[in-house]
């Protein structure tokens, strides 16, 4: 007899959609040089379980470069998230 999963497939799909949405917002903040939005979207990524941070870093890496303001804001995020390399996968 198969036991039912505690998390439904639909719940997993919704979590994945939320992670992808937060990753896109993070990418846009980096792309358009908005450090305030970057900090807000970092909070969204924290709220999404799973792959949010990994997806966000992958999207930002594809940009090639970001503004100095984004770099400075990211230093704050990095120091607040000492374990950030773990969800990113490195």
ABEGO torsion letter per residue (X at the ends): XBBBBABBAAAAAAAAAAAAAAAAAAAAAAAAGBAAAAAAAAAAAAABBEAAAAAAAAAAAAAGBBBAAAAAAAAAAAAABAAAAAAAGX
